[in-house]
Amino acid sequence: MRPGKVDGAMAYIYGMRSVTATAILPASAALALAAAAAPAAAQSSFALGPVTARPGSTVSGTLTVAARGDDPGTTIPFTVVHGTTDGPVLALVAGTHGMEYVPIVALQRLRTSIDPAALRGTVVMVHVANMPSFLGRTIYYSPADGQNLNRVFPGKADGTLSERIADTITREVIARATHVVDLHCGDGNESLRPYAYWITTGEPQVAEAARQMALAFGLDHIIVDGARPTDPAASLYLSNTAVTRGKPALTTETGGMAIVDQASIGLVERGVAGLLKHLGMRAAGPDPVAAPIWIDRNEVLRAGVTGIFQATVERGHTVAAGTLIGRIMDFHGRTVEEIRAPFDGEILYVIGTPPISKGEPVAMVGTRR
Ligand SMILES: [Zn+2]
């Protein structure tokens, strides 16, 4: 493991708002806290891959995932917005799933709209984490190896292309960050209402800092996610890779169905602005969401058969236990499965296109606290 303890403590310092937190910090971290609170602390340059950002500058570059065997490797484009004073390092990752376009387009706006001269700390944007999936226009899985990038973290340096992408992001981005946001939306086939995942399985102070990040991002539906692995060597998910290394992180979902809509882009921009204010990286910004809906229970409903799916509900609909969510027909028009809500709740996403294979998700239902 990397120096996760130190990073974790620093991450908490930058994210915290509670004076009681100092009691649990080691002496070195308390000193760092004092340094972080000092005005205009010296800022050094920030190097990532082939580029170096001087204080008060924005630079872009590309990380290279080297070829291995028959596969040609790939590239990971990024931007570093490096503030004039020392502070948090906020990593924003888009395109972990390559057909989730809203966050990718939102970061293209944010890369020029965040002013480094008015920034404390550093924003690292990964513009397209999963280039093979983006250029190949695939949902869920990489066309290179059939793997879901968001299930192979922390990755392997000598693994498949997806595993090498994960390894590169773990080493170059997550290891450098104090806070991480993995920006998703409904995949190319998913009709989704916006929500965030708050991972509760990390150290208590990391979970609390992540809870505050979720509130600051501003989405009014927050899934309480207590099911992520706690082993840093088998973190599986990008944001959980940060959490298992002692860094608060968030996964967000805004948009879907391969549609690039202004309202969903606006949610990402508002979310990042809220985080920058919350983390003390920028003076102005929107307030945290005041009265979020906490989704304590959720279930991804999966197809029992392969066929043609037709939804009978829409995203955001309220359903009762037993409500018909959709039907799967065989290829000669016979209904072969009816999918029903397992409990009272809300449709967080539902598949919006006809193809469905056995075992794939058809919908996600969540219940409010
Ligand atoms: Zn996704």
Boltz pocket constraint, residues with backbone or C-beta under 6 A from the ligand:
constraints:
  - pocket:
      binder: B
      contacts: [[A, 96], [A, 97], [A, 100], [A, 184], [A, 185], [A, 186], [A, 187]]
      max_distance: 6.0
